[in-house]
Amino acid sequence: MSHPFEVLRPLPVRVRPELRETADTYICRLAVANHLKPSYLHCFIAGPSLWFGKPRLDRLAELAGRTRGDLQRCFTDPSLLLFRPQMREEQDAEGVRSELFFRVQRDAENRGLSVRVLSERHGVSRHTIRRALDTPRLADHELTRRRPPSVIVPLKYLIDPLLDEGLDPKEIWVRVIDQHHIVVPFTPLTNYAKEWHASRVRELPSFEMPRNQ
């Protein structure tokens, strides 16, 4: 739900959603039609405090002047579907869930975060957080076997040059969506940036300190 004191009105230019597109691509088209930056509109729809997270369907429906049902019938995002059918991607969905549960359990164990903080950090409900904490923890090798292919790999050609420029994940996220109309999942992007910087440190040549004469 929107904030009780926040009144959202449809944008001036309404855009018809296309069958089998994602919420992200629709938001980009809606932003361009209304002369807005896609990054701004996407963050506004995601809302606080998850500016770079998944868009909220209720806010998107109000701004687009559409009903939630209309959008759900068009979008392919599994998390936004009104009815979840049996999909060939079921194994990938299970892999995503397993990785989410693993990260929640790791944060709870290593950082001692509360259920509320974990819910905000990972962008899921408190019920999902409790389910993750009650689930037996997977071993690292099991997680690797279940993990779906990285969503970052096809976008490395866009991300790596921006890392070379010294941009941080938030700046990269904004640059990619505004220039290419592609929404990079923020948590995988942050993890990839950390790994990228760590690999550069490992590649630096080691110099032997000169001995005192």
N, C-alpha and C positions, 0 to 999 in steps of 0.2 A: 504494500500500500504506500501511497505517497504521504509525505508529511502532512498532518492535519491542517496546517496553516498555509500549505503550498497549493496553489491553484494552477493546474497545467491546462493549457488551451492548445488546440490543433495549430500546427504551423500553417502559414499562409498558403503554401503550395503543397497539395496532397499528392502522394505518389502511390500508385497501385502496387501492392506486393505481387511478385511473380511466383508462380508455382515452383516449389522445390528450391527456393533460394534460402540463404541463411539470414538470421537477424542482422548479422554484421554487414552483409552486402546491402541489405535493405536500408540500414541506417546510413551507410555511405551515400546511397542514391538519394535518400531523403535530405541529407545535409547539402549535397551539391545543388539539388533543385531549389533549396531555400537560401543559397549563398552563405552557407555556414561551413566551418571547418569540420570534417568528419570526426576528428579527434575531440573537438569540443562537444559535439552532439552525443557521441558515444559515451563520453565521461558523464555528461549530464543525465543520460538515460540510465547508466549504471548506478549513479547516485552515490552519496556519501555512505560509508567511508571506503567504498570499493570502486573508486573512480576508474580503475583499469580492469575491472572484473567483467562478468557476464552482464549483458543488458537486462534490465528489468522489463518484463513484458507489459506490465500494467502502465508504466511510464511511457513506453514506446507506443502503445495503443492510443493513449490520450494525445500525445504529440502528433501522431500520424492521422488522427481522426478516424481510426478504425476500431473494430471490436477485437478483443483478445481472441475470440474464436476464428475470425477472419485470418488473423496473423498465424495462429497455430495450424490452421489447415494448409497454409502455404509453406511455412518454414520447415526445414529439415533438421534443425537443431534437436538432438534427442532430449535435452533438458527442458525444451519448451513445448514438446509434443503434448497434446491433450490426452491422447490415448497412445500408449507405447506398444507398437506391434512387434511380433517376432521378427528380428532383423538378422541378416547374415553377419552384421558387425557385433553380434552379442559377445563374442569372445573379446573383441577390442574394448567394449564397454566394461566388461568384467576386469580387464587389465587396468583401465583408467580408475575404476573403483578401488582395486587393490593398491594401486600406487597412492591414491588419495589417503586411504586408511593407513598405509605405511608412513606417510609424511605426518599425518595427525599424531600417530603413536610416537614417532620420533620427537616431534615438538613437545608433546606432553611429557615425555620421559627426560629429554635433555634440557628443556627450558622451563618445565613446570608451569605451563600456561593453563589457564582456566578454560572451562568449556566455552564460555562466552567469547574469550579472546581467540580461541582456536576457531570458533565459528566465523568470526570476522576475518581472521587471517586467511582462511581457506575458502571463504565465500560459500559456505554451505550451512544448513540449518543445525541447530544444537542437537536435534534428534540424530542427524547423521554423525555428528561428532561423538555422541554417546555410543552409537553402533560401532564406530571405528575403535573406540577405546575398549569395547567389550569383545571385539573380534581377536582371536589368537593372532599374534604377530607373525608375519611372513618372514622367512629367512631371505637374506639378500639375493641368493641365487634363484629363489622362487619368484621374487619380484622381477628380476631381470628377464626370466623366461616369459612372464605374463605381460610385461610392459609392451604397449603397441609402439610402432615406429615413431620416432620423434617428429613432432610437428614443425620443429625448427629446421630440420635438414633441407627441405625444399626452399627455405627462405634465407639460407646462409649467404647467397649471392647479394642479398640486400642488406643483411645485418652486419656481416664482417667489415665492409668498408666504413660503416658508421661507427663500429667499435674502433677501427683504426683512426677515425677522426677524434676519438676521445669522448663520444657521447655515452651517457649512462642509459640504462634500460628504459626509463621513462621518456627520455628524449628520442630514443630509437623508436619506441612504440608510437609516439606522436608523428615522427617523420614518415614512417612507413604507411600509416593509415592515411595521412594527409596527401602524400605524394603518389601512393600506389593503390589506395583503397583496399588495403589488406590489414586485417586485425591480427596481430601476433599475440597468442596467449601469453599473458604477462609473466606468470610464474615460470614456465619453461624458458622464456626469454631471459629472465633474471638468472636462472640457473646456468643457462648457456653462456651468459656474459661472464659469470664467475669462473666457469671452466676455461673460457677463452683467455681471460687475463692470467689465470694460473698457468696455462700452457705457455704463454709468452714469457712468464717469469722462469719457467723451467728451461726454455730455449736460450736464455741469456747466457753468453759465454762467461765462464768463471776465470777471473784473473788472479794470478798468484801475487800476493803482496811482496814488494821488493824487500830484501833482507837489508838490515842495517850494515853498512860497511864498517 
